[in-house]
Amino acid sequence: MGTRSNIKVLLTCSNIHAKDMILTLKDNYENRKVQVYCTNSNEFDLPPKSICDGGFLMPNVTEPDYIEKLLSLCKDNQIQIVVPISSIDLNLMAANKEMFADNGILVSTTNADSLEVANDKINLWKRYNRFMPNQIVNGTTSDVEGFLSATKSICLKLSDNCGGRGFAVVDDAKANNPFYFHRFAQKHYITKDQLRSILSDGSNKVILQEYIGGLDYTVSCLCDKGEVTHIVGYVGYMLEFGSIMYGEIKPNDEAYEIARYIVSDLKLDGNIAFDFILKDDGGVVLLEVNPRANASLPFVAKAGCNMLYLRCKQLLGLPYKDEQQKINVGLKMKKYFDTKYF
């Protein structure tokens, strides 16, 4: 492929962050023409045609014909690269990566074995709990009560959700304070009694984790089969919809060391994001790993490292390792939403 050949990219399971990712690919530092297509099982979640080059309704990822129809769509539209931007279909796409490759289509996921750890909150903690807060999963009543009494502050997570969904901090005072109800860019709070009710219901696999105070901190990496080629860390002063609304590019050596260790240990490949808490003393605690293109990559691109576009070059076998290495440290950005009706 020539250095300026066009690229056709498909973003699967399109979501609220698709618009920024589309623009990040199109507004690349080489001015290369990138055509971006999107899929979703919900027509409402497809971006408008004025933003992308095509939006397609697909079956739900749980349907048996999902992969067959996705492959057919890619072949019909000469898609070269498939990028899952949600955790929903990561494991499925990784399992079918070779089938797509046999048809000349590159899938941007890390290997299936590494996803068994990186894309699973429970398995991740089992392997890397020395970097993470204390937690229990679906404990007995006595386990939970012991955890509540022994741990100063607690949060609840659902084991199979992403983007901040299913997350709440257990705090009786704030849960009963109307000031926090549906407040933009504020965490959700529940009471201890609500937590007990959720656990006794038993319909969700729930993680109870020690809640660590501090700032949200993310490290985005581009990886080449266990090697970190690009790395950028940034603070999130304000988050909403699983994305940074107000942030600052800010390196942290400890977070970078943990990220590089896990990337090497799991032989991670492609776009990977590590979510930490940055404590007041500058130390970090790992919360989870998102082994995919994360929603704040457009912010990273504005700081001088377009990891989403670099991943496309990596997959296509084009030179990329020496590019976009100069980062605008200290850059602060805010995200604003404009309203349009389509």
C-alpha positions in Angstrom: 0.0 0.0 0.0 1.3 3.4 -0.8 2.0 5.9 2.0 -1.0 8.0 0.9 -3.5 5.4 -0.1 -7.0 5.7 1.2 -8.1 3.7 4.2 -11.6 2.3 4.9 -12.4 1.7 8.6 -15.5 0.3 10.3 -16.4 1.1 13.9 -18.6 -1.6 15.4 -21.1 -1.1 18.2 -21.2 2.7 17.5 -21.9 4.8 20.6 -22.1 8.4 21.8 -18.3 8.7 21.3 -18.3 7.6 17.7 -18.5 11.2 16.3 -15.2 12.3 17.9 -13.5 9.0 16.9 -14.6 9.5 13.3 -13.3 13.0 13.2 -10.0 11.9 14.8 -9.5 9.4 12.0 -10.4 11.8 9.3 -8.5 14.8 10.6 -5.2 12.8 10.7 -1.7 14.4 10.7 -0.9 13.0 7.2 -4.1 14.4 5.6 -4.8 10.9 4.3 -8.3 10.2 3.2 -9.9 7.8 5.7 -13.5 6.7 5.1 -15.3 5.7 8.3 -18.4 3.5 8.5 -20.3 2.5 11.7 -22.6 -0.3 12.8 -25.1 -0.7 15.6 -28.1 -2.8 16.3 -30.0 0.4 17.3 -30.6 2.9 14.6 -30.7 5.7 17.2 -27.1 5.0 18.0 -25.8 5.4 14.5 -24.1 8.7 13.7 -25.7 11.0 11.1 -24.7 10.5 7.5 -23.2 14.0 7.4 -20.5 12.8 9.8 -19.6 9.3 8.6 -19.4 7.6 5.2 -22.1 5.1 6.0 -24.1 3.7 8.9 -25.5 0.2 9.0 -28.0 -1.6 11.2 -26.8 -5.0 12.4 -28.2 -7.8 14.5 -27.4 -7.7 18.2 -23.9 -9.2 18.9 -25.6 -12.1 20.7 -27.4 -13.2 17.6 -25.9 -16.3 15.9 -25.6 -14.6 12.5 -23.9 -11.5 13.7 -20.4 -12.4 12.5 -21.6 -13.7 9.2 -23.5 -10.5 8.5 -20.6 -8.3 9.7 -18.2 -10.1 7.4 -20.5 -9.8 4.5 -20.9 -6.1 5.2 -17.1 -5.6 5.3 -16.6 -7.5 2.0 -19.4 -5.5 0.2 -17.9 -2.2 1.3 -14.3 -3.2 0.9 -13.5 -2.5 4.5 -9.9 -2.9 5.4 -9.9 -2.4 9.2 -12.6 -3.2 11.8 -12.3 -1.3 15.1 -14.5 -2.3 18.0 -15.0 0.9 20.2 -17.1 -0.8 22.9 -16.3 -3.8 25.1 -19.5 -5.5 24.0 -18.0 -7.4 21.0 -14.3 -7.5 21.8 -14.1 -11.2 22.7 -16.3 -12.2 19.8 -14.2 -10.2 17.3 -11.0 -11.6 18.7 -12.3 -15.1 18.4 -13.1 -14.5 14.7 -10.0 -12.4 13.9 -8.5 -15.1 11.6 -11.7 -15.5 9.6 -11.7 -11.8 8.8 -8.0 -11.9 8.0 -8.6 -14.8 5.6 -10.8 -12.3 3.7 -8.3 -9.5 3.8 -9.9 -7.6 6.7 -7.9 -6.6 9.7 -9.5 -6.6 13.1 -8.2 -4.3 15.8 -8.2 -6.4 18.9 -5.6 -7.9 21.1 -5.3 -11.7 21.2 -8.2 -13.7 22.7 -6.1 -15.1 25.6 -5.1 -11.7 26.8 -8.7 -10.5 26.7 -9.6 -13.3 29.1 -7.8 -11.2 31.7 -7.7 -7.7 30.5 -11.4 -7.5 29.5 -12.6 -9.3 32.7 -12.7 -7.2 35.9 -12.6 -10.3 38.1 -9.8 -12.1 36.4 -7.8 -8.8 36.2 -8.0 -8.4 40.0 -7.0 -12.0 40.6 -3.8 -11.5 38.5 -2.9 -7.9 39.4 -4.5 -7.2 42.8 -1.2 -5.9 44.1 -1.8 -2.8 42.0 -5.5 -2.6 42.7 -7.9 -1.8 45.6 -9.3 -4.7 47.8 -12.5 -6.2 46.5 -14.9 -9.1 46.8 -17.3 -10.6 44.2 -20.8 -11.9 45.1 -19.8 -12.5 48.7 -22.0 -14.1 51.4 -23.9 -11.9 53.7 -21.2 -12.2 56.4 -18.5 -11.5 53.8 -20.3 -8.3 52.7 -20.9 -7.1 56.2 -17.3 -7.7 57.2 -16.1 -5.8 54.1 -18.5 -2.9 54.9 -17.2 -2.7 58.5 -13.5 -3.1 57.6 -13.4 -0.8 54.6 -13.6 2.9 55.1 -15.3 3.6 51.7 -16.8 1.3 49.2 -18.0 1.3 45.6 -20.0 -1.1 43.6 -19.4 -2.3 40.0 -21.1 -4.6 37.6 -18.6 -7.2 36.3 -19.7 -7.0 32.7 -20.3 -3.3 32.1 -18.2 -0.4 30.8 -18.3 3.3 30.3 -19.2 4.0 34.0 -22.5 2.1 33.8 -23.4 0.2 36.9 -20.9 2.1 39.1 -21.9 3.7 42.4 -20.2 4.8 45.6 -21.7 3.6 48.8 -22.3 6.7 50.9 -25.5 7.1 53.0 -25.2 10.9 53.4 -24.6 11.7 49.7 -27.2 9.1 48.5 -29.8 10.9 50.5 -28.8 14.4 49.5 -30.9 15.7 46.5 -28.0 17.9 45.4 -26.3 14.8 43.9 -29.4 13.4 42.1 -28.5 13.0 38.4 -25.9 15.8 38.7 -23.8 16.1 35.6 -20.2 14.9 35.9 -20.9 13.7 39.5 -20.6 10.1 40.8 -23.7 8.2 41.6 -24.3 7.3 45.3 -26.3 4.6 47.0 -27.0 3.8 50.6 -25.8 0.7 52.4 -29.3 -0.6 52.6 -29.7 -0.2 48.8 -26.4 -2.1 48.4 -27.8 -4.9 50.6 -31.0 -5.0 48.5 -29.0 -5.2 45.3 -26.8 -8.1 46.6 -29.8 -10.0 48.0 -31.6 -9.7 44.6 -28.8 -11.8 43.0 -29.6 -11.0 39.4 -26.3 -9.2 38.8 -22.7 -10.3 39.3 -21.6 -7.5 41.6 -18.1 -6.4 42.6 -17.6 -4.6 45.9 -14.3 -2.6 45.8 -12.5 -0.4 48.3 -13.2 3.2 47.1 -10.0 5.2 46.8 -10.3 9.0 46.8 -8.4 11.1 44.2 -8.5 12.1 40.6 -9.4 9.9 37.7 -6.3 9.2 35.7 -6.0 7.3 32.4 -3.0 6.0 30.5 -3.6 5.3 26.8 -1.1 3.0 25.0 -0.5 1.8 21.6 1.1 -1.6 21.8 2.8 -4.0 19.5 2.4 -7.6 20.8 3.7 -6.8 24.3 5.7 -3.7 23.5 4.4 -0.2 24.3 5.3 2.0 21.3 3.3 5.1 22.4 2.1 6.2 25.8 0.2 9.2 27.1 -1.3 9.8 30.6 -3.9 12.3 31.5 -6.0 13.5 34.5 -9.7 13.7 34.3 -11.0 16.5 36.4 -14.5 16.0 35.2 -16.0 12.8 33.6 -19.4 12.0 32.1 -20.6 9.2 29.7 -17.4 7.3 30.4 -15.3 10.0 28.9 -13.2 12.9 30.1 -15.0 16.2 29.9 -12.2 18.3 31.3 -8.7 16.9 31.4 -5.0 17.6 31.4 -2.1 15.8 29.8 0.1 14.7 32.7 2.7 11.9 32.7 3.1 9.7 35.8 6.0 7.3 36.0 4.4 4.8 38.4 1.3 4.5 36.2 3.5 4.1 33.1 5.5 1.4 34.7 2.4 -0.6 35.7 0.9 -0.2 32.2 4.1 -1.3 30.5 4.4 -4.3 32.9 0.8 -5.5 32.2 1.2 -4.9 28.4 4.4 -7.1 28.4 2.9 -9.7 30.8 -0.2 -10.2 28.7 1.4 -9.5 25.3 -1.3 -6.9 24.7 -1.6 -5.5 21.2 -3.3 -2.4 19.7 -5.1 0.4 21.6 -5.2 -0.2 25.3 -6.4 2.1 28.1 -5.6 1.8 31.8 -7.8 3.5 34.4 -6.2 4.6 37.7 -7.0 6.8 40.6 -4.3 9.5 41.1 -3.9 10.1 44.9 -2.9 13.4 46.5 0.6 12.1 47.0 1.1 11.4 43.3 0.8 7.6 43.7 -1.7 5.6 41.6 -4.0 2.7 42.1 -5.2 0.6 39.1 -8.9 0.3 38.7 -9.4 -1.5 35.4 -8.1 -2.1 31.8 -10.0 -1.3 28.6 -8.3 -3.3 25.9 -9.7 -1.2 23.0 -9.8 2.3 21.6 -11.1 4.3 24.5 -13.4 7.3 24.3 -10.8 9.9 25.3 -8.4 9.1 22.4 -9.5 12.3 20.6 -8.1 14.3 23.5 -4.8 12.4 23.2 -4.8 13.1 19.5 -5.1 16.8 20.2 -2.0 16.5 22.4 0.0 15.2 19.5 -0.5 11.5 19.5 -3.3 10.2 17.2 -3.2 6.6 18.5 -6.4 5.6 16.6 -4.8 6.6 13.3 -1.5 5.1 14.3 -3.2 1.8 15.0 -4.5 1.8 11.5 -1.0 2.3 10.1 0.3 -0.4 12.4 -2.2 -2.9 11.2 -1.5 -2.1 7.6 2.3 -2.6 8.1 3.1 1.1 7.5 5.9 2.8 9.4 4.6 4.4 12.6 6.8 3.9 15.7 8.8 7.1 15.3 5.8 9.2 14.5 3.7 11.3 16.9 6.1 10.9 19.8 6.2 14.6 20.9 3.4 15.1 23.4 2.0 18.5 24.5 2.4 17.9 28.3 0.2 20.2 30.3 -2.4 20.7 27.6 -5.8 21.2 29.1 -9.0 20.6 27.2 -12.8 20.8 27.8 -15.4 18.9 25.8 -18.6 20.8 24.9 -21.7 19.3 23.3 -23.6 21.1 20.7 -27.2 20.3 19.9 -28.4 19.3 16.4 -31.5 17.5 15.4 -31.3 14.9 12.6 
